[in-house]
Amino acid sequence: MLRAISEALKPDGRHIFYAITLASGLTTEERQRAIRDGNEHVGAAPGYQVLMTQAGFADVDVVDVTDSYLSTMEAWSIAWKANADALIRLLGQAEYQRRIELREVDIAAVRSKFLLRYRVSGVKV
């Protein structure tokens, strides 16, 4: 996919994305828990520098934004709970509850340092 994005960009075009990954150094049990309980978009351990370079990007920058991500998720959780009535009318009780539970599980996985969030960017050569 990165190669296709590179091909679609003009020279000097920038591609930026965010990735949720498993922390390195987890025990087998912790990895299984993080995969089971974590965000549905959890990726493999980050090798983004190499992947981006192989796809034709230069000036690759990989930044750990886990702390900001956690703060944002916690703020979303508070806002969703504060607006529960309106969100339940919009989504229905079951979907509202499912989303609240997923977010709480994600927050717990990030707080436990099982999941990390990275901002990855690069410039098409």
C-alpha positions in Angstrom: 0.0 0.0 0.0 2.8 2.4 0.8 4.3 1.9 -2.6 0.9 2.7 -4.3 0.6 5.9 -2.2 4.2 6.8 -3.2 3.3 6.3 -6.9 0.2 8.5 -6.6 2.1 11.4 -5.0 3.9 14.1 -7.0 7.6 14.5 -6.3 8.1 16.1 -2.9 4.6 15.1 -1.9 4.3 14.2 1.8 2.5 11.2 3.2 1.6 11.1 6.9 -0.2 8.4 8.8 -0.8 7.2 12.3 -0.2 3.6 13.4 -1.2 1.7 16.6 1.4 -1.0 17.3 2.3 -3.5 20.0 5.0 -2.4 22.3 8.3 -4.3 22.0 9.5 -6.5 24.9 6.0 -7.8 25.8 5.7 -11.3 27.1 3.7 -13.8 25.1 0.8 -13.3 27.5 1.0 -9.5 27.3 1.1 -9.7 23.4 -2.0 -12.0 23.3 -3.8 -9.6 25.7 -2.9 -6.6 23.7 -4.0 -8.2 20.5 -7.3 -9.5 22.1 -8.1 -6.3 24.0 -6.5 -3.6 21.9 -7.8 -1.5 19.1 -9.0 -3.5 16.1 -6.4 -1.7 13.9 -3.3 -2.8 15.9 -0.4 -3.4 13.6 2.9 -5.3 13.9 5.9 -3.9 15.7 7.0 -0.7 14.0 9.5 -1.1 11.1 8.1 2.0 9.4 11.5 3.6 8.7 12.4 0.7 6.5 9.0 0.2 4.9 8.7 3.9 4.0 12.2 3.9 2.5 11.5 0.8 0.5 8.3 2.4 -0.8 10.2 5.4 -2.2 10.0 7.9 0.6 12.8 10.0 2.0 13.1 12.2 5.1 11.1 9.6 7.0 10.1 10.6 10.5 8.6 8.2 13.1 7.4 9.9 16.2 5.9 8.3 19.3 2.7 10.2 20.1 1.3 7.7 22.6 0.9 10.2 25.4 -1.1 12.6 23.2 -3.1 9.7 21.9 -4.0 8.6 25.4 -5.0 12.1 26.4 -7.2 12.4 23.3 -8.9 9.0 24.0 -9.5 10.0 27.6 -11.1 13.3 26.5 -13.3 11.5 24.0 -14.4 9.1 26.6 -15.4 11.9 28.9 -17.2 13.7 26.1 -19.1 10.6 25.0 -20.3 10.0 28.5 -21.3 13.6 29.0 -23.4 13.4 25.7 -24.7 9.9 26.3 -28.4 10.7 25.7 -27.8 12.3 22.3 -25.4 9.6 21.2 -27.8 6.9 22.3 -30.6 8.5 20.3 -28.2 8.6 17.3 -26.5 5.2 17.6 -28.9 3.2 19.7 -28.1 1.8 23.2 -26.2 -1.3 22.1 -23.9 0.5 19.6 -23.2 3.3 22.1 -22.3 0.8 24.8 -20.1 -1.2 22.4 -18.1 1.9 21.4 -17.7 3.0 25.0 -16.5 -0.4 26.0 -14.0 -0.6 23.1 -12.6 2.8 24.0 -12.2 1.9 27.6 -10.3 -1.3 26.6 -8.1 0.7 24.3 -7.4 3.2 27.0 -6.4 0.4 29.4 -4.1 -1.2 26.9 -2.3 2.1 26.2 -2.1 2.9 30.0 -0.6 -0.6 30.5 2.1 0.3 27.8 1.0 -2.7 25.7 0.0 -0.4 22.7 1.9 2.5 21.3 0.8 5.2 18.7 3.2 6.5 16.1 3.0 9.3 13.6 4.9 8.4 10.5 5.7 10.7 7.6 7.9 10.8 4.6 8.4 12.7 1.3 8.2 11.1 -2.1 11.7 11.1 -3.7 
